[in-house]
Amino acid sequence: MEIEEIIKEKPHLQSLLELYEKTRNFVNQCKEDKETIKFDSDIELIDIVLRNFSSFFNIPYESIAFLKNEVLTAGIDPIKDPRSLWFIPIHSEELSKEEIDRMLFILSKPFFVFLKRESEQASFMDKGKCPVCGTDSCLAMITDNNEKIMICPLCEHGGSFFRIGCPYCFNRDSTKIEILLDDEDIRAEVCFDCSTYIKSFKESHYIKYKDPFLIDLISLPLDIVVQKKGYIRRAPNFIGLRIID
């Protein structure tokens, strides 16, 4: 299903869906460049990511080129530790802290994806976290075989987890997990023990929308309902939102 069609169905999500589309295209381009261009140094890869960010988000490269110098002078290595980008100090009179945090989050996305190996099969069973980058996940797909595949919001790795269970406190008592549904039957699985939740969707949703992170985004109203009930989302969505209001 194309973004334009979804916007027509859900006009209240237009700005977020447009940001999602830019972010997805940005990440995909960076991934393609890494696979097809020979880089002589890591700083060249960092520069390509910045140039792609400039292109897809219509921001002059000169306005963000300083980030490359910040990486060099601070000894930050986003290729090994993508989270390090989140803590680059930026002072701006034009951007709010929320906008700066969102920009750095989106900039870090390609570096998280670079950590993933296509053949990686590791599950979420041991710690409930992504085995590739150590991130909490709050999104899962229920396959046609009734298996649960947790999906990392950062590096995008998918791995198996218990069909019934909380990935945060490992509560597996079905009487302590409540299921809430939205109008498309996308689910929020809330844990009574630790007051957190994850969202899950059927494989048929994936066939329709082609991207688990798009499914997460179109079900934002479900996040609002669940969070108003006092439950916590432990991981951000594709564009960096975790607390939805």
Secondary structure, DSSP 4 states (H G I P E B T S, - for coil): --HHHHHHH-GGGHHHHHHHHHHHHHHHHHHHHHHHS--SSHHHHHHHHHHHHHHHTT--HHHHTHHHHHHHHHT--TTT-GGGGGG-----SSS-HHHHHHHHHHHHHHHHHHH--TT----STTTSB-TTT--B--EEEE-TTS-EEEE-TTT--EEEE-SS--TTT----GGGEEEEE-TT--EEEEETTTSBEEEEEEHHHHHHHS-HHHHHHHTHHHHHHHHHTT-B--S--TTS--S--
